[in-house]
Amino acid sequence: MPKIKPNRASPSLDMTPMVDLAFLLVTFFMLTTKFTSDDPVAVDMPKSISEIRLPDSNILTILISKDGRVFYNMDNKIKRAQLIKEIGTKYNINFTPGQVSDFAILSSFGLPIGNLPQFLDATPEERKLIEQPGIPTDSLNNQLADWLVYSRMVNPQLRIAIKGDGAANYPVVKRIINTLQENRISRFNLITNLESGPVAAAQ
Amino acid sequence: MAQINASSAESKRLGKVRRKKTFIHLDMTPMVDLAFLLLTFFMLTTVFSKPQALPLALPDQPADSVLPPVTNAKNVLTFVLGGNNRVYWYAGEDVSGAKLTDYSSAGIRRILLANRENRKLWVFIKPDDASSYQNVVTALDEMAIAAVQHHSLADLGPAERGLVKGKVSSP
């Protein structure tokens, strides 16, 4: 009996269509992606039927956490670097170039300005462990107002958006709205999630 | 197949030489690995639901010498947002006749739609300190649903404070 030759050719699987698809998806996600911002607190936004999209740039976000702490965030690295220098001169705090560049790439923060240099000196991992008390908004020491004024100075096209947790108490929100009004900001946006369902029933 | 046939050009040149059957095998596995790694990364980090914005325009704070505009009480509806998702509402200046309602579609929305004919309708939303941010956004949202042209946020008066604190009249 002749020996049966074992087929030595390795089974080659045609991967081309799969690779095509994988790269198509990679390209799609790369182009459409917008990274989740790593906010220091989770914010569960209230729902509304508004379908107006928030613009992508020139946004100042005031974050309100569930327990009423206030956080500040602004986009645009260059403007942020300007902002920290300006606000440093106002509060007589000299930020080192390293601290300025760290602030430029920082996301939301909620600290009294006095604690900011120390916070910026920490590594990103250490920062996550630091308990942030929120930006003072009371009438005696309203640092949020200063942040607003100086932010608008470095970027006059800034739009203000309030991203509050639905469970936050209204007095905190009222204090922020009053702060905005005192600084002649009477148009702003409340960031919400889209509500689905009950709207259709109403019509 | 994921192979490149390198022999075709050569065989043409050499004429009748026996056609070589060797293929260059390109191992695509690392590339595929990388492609899928990137795919997973982007899929997990991407945000599809972009947040929506509810625009809110408040009146400028008037100078002290300027009196706020006077509105006919007949055209005024007031919603007082209390704690525990309670809403009190009354028409005109009749605080004592306030009724309890809620945030469902049979609550604020029905009251607003009943007053839809009134083009001069002014709605005041007065959130109490016990109310939550969600309550305020829902109330503002109801204004948008019922297309109320004039609405505004205001602080509670003494009578309304009593209303929220004390007695609850039946709806």
Contacts between the chains, C-beta under 8 A, distances in Angstrom:
chain1	res1	chain2	res2	distance
A	12	B	1	6.4
A	12	B	2	7.2
A	12	B	3	7.5
A	12	B	25	7.6
A	14	B	1	5.3
A	14	B	2	5.9
A	15	B	2	5.6
A	15	B	28	5.2
A	15	B	29	8.0
A	15	B	32	6.1
A	16	B	1	7.8
A	16	B	2	5.3
A	16	B	28	7.9
A	18	B	32	7.1
A	19	B	28	6.1
A	19	B	31	6.9
A	19	B	32	5.5
A	19	B	35	6.4
A	22	B	32	6.6
A	22	B	35	4.2
A	22	B	36	5.7
A	22	B	39	5.7
A	23	B	35	5.5
A	25	B	39	5.2
A	25	B	43	7.9
A	26	B	35	5.7
A	26	B	38	4.9
A	26	B	39	4.9
A	26	B	42	6.6
A	29	B	39	6.7
A	29	B	42	3.3
A	29	B	43	5.9
A	29	B	46	5.7
A	30	B	38	7.6
A	30	B	42	5.8
A	32	B	46	6.7
A	33	B	42	5.3
A	33	B	45	6.3
A	33	B	46	4.3
A	33	B	47	7.8
A	34	B	46	7.0
A	34	B	47	5.4
A	34	B	50	7.5
A	35	B	45	5.4
A	35	B	46	7.8
A	35	B	47	7.4
A	36	B	45	6.4
A	36	B	47	5.3
A	45	B	51	6.8
A	46	B	133	6.2
A	46	B	134	4.3
A	46	B	137	4.0
A	46	B	138	7.0
A	47	B	134	7.9
A	47	B	137	7.6
A	47	B	138	7.9
A	47	B	141	7.9
A	48	B	52	6.8
A	48	B	54	4.9
A	48	B	137	5.6
A	48	B	138	7.5
A	48	B	140	7.4
A	48	B	141	4.2
A	48	B	144	7.5
A	49	B	141	5.8
A	49	B	144	6.5
A	49	B	145	6.2
A	50	B	52	5.0
A	50	B	53	6.5
A	50	B	54	4.3
A	50	B	55	7.6
A	50	B	141	7.2
A	50	B	144	6.6
A	51	B	52	6.0
A	52	B	52	6.2
A	52	B	53	5.1
A	52	B	54	7.5
A	52	B	55	6.4
A	53	B	50	5.8
A	53	B	52	6.6
A	53	B	53	7.0
A	54	B	50	6.9
A	54	B	51	5.5
A	54	B	52	7.0
A	54	B	53	4.3
A	64	B	133	7.0
A	161	B	53	6.4
A	163	B	51	7.4
A	164	B	133	4.6
A	165	B	133	6.7
A	166	B	132	6.5
A	166	B	133	5.8
A	166	B	134	3.4
A	166	B	137	7.2
A	167	B	132	5.6
A	167	B	133	7.3
A	167	B	134	6.7
A	168	B	132	6.5
A	168	B	133	4.4
A	169	B	129	7.1
A	169	B	130	7.8
A	169	B	131	7.9
A	169	B	132	6.3
A	169	B	133	7.4
A	170	B	81	7.6
A	170	B	127	4.7
A	170	B	128	7.3
A	170	B	129	6.2
A	170	B	130	7.8
A	170	B	131	4.8
A	170	B	132	6.4
A	170	B	133	6.2
A	170	B	135	7.2
A	170	B	136	6.0
A	171	B	129	4.9
A	172	B	133	8.0
A	173	B	133	5.1
A	173	B	136	6.7
A	174	B	127	7.4
A	177	B	58	7.1
A	177	B	153	7.4
A	181	B	58	6.1
A	181	B	60	7.7
A	181	B	61	5.4
A	182	B	61	7.2
A	184	B	60	6.9
A	186	B	57	6.1
A	186	B	58	4.6
A	186	B	59	6.6
A	186	B	60	5.3
A	187	B	55	7.1
A	187	B	56	7.4
A	187	B	57	4.7
A	187	B	58	7.8
A	188	B	55	7.8
A	188	B	56	6.0
A	189	B	53	3.8
A	189	B	54	6.6
A	189	B	55	5.4
A	189	B	56	7.0
A	190	B	53	6.9
A	190	B	54	4.3
A	190	B	55	7.9
A	190	B	56	5.8
A	190	B	137	6.0
A	190	B	140	7.5
A	191	B	51	4.7
A	191	B	52	7.3
A	191	B	53	5.8
A	191	B	54	7.8
A	192	B	51	7.0
A	192	B	52	5.3
A	192	B	53	7.2
A	192	B	54	5.1
A	192	B	137	6.1
A	192	B	141	8.0
A	193	B	49	7.1
A	193	B	51	6.8
A	193	B	52	6.8
A	194	B	49	7.3
A	194	B	52	5.3
A	195	B	141	7.5
A	198	B	105	5.5
A	199	B	145	6.6
A	201	B	105	6.1
A	202	B	105	5.1
A	202	B	109	5.9
A	202	B	145	6.2
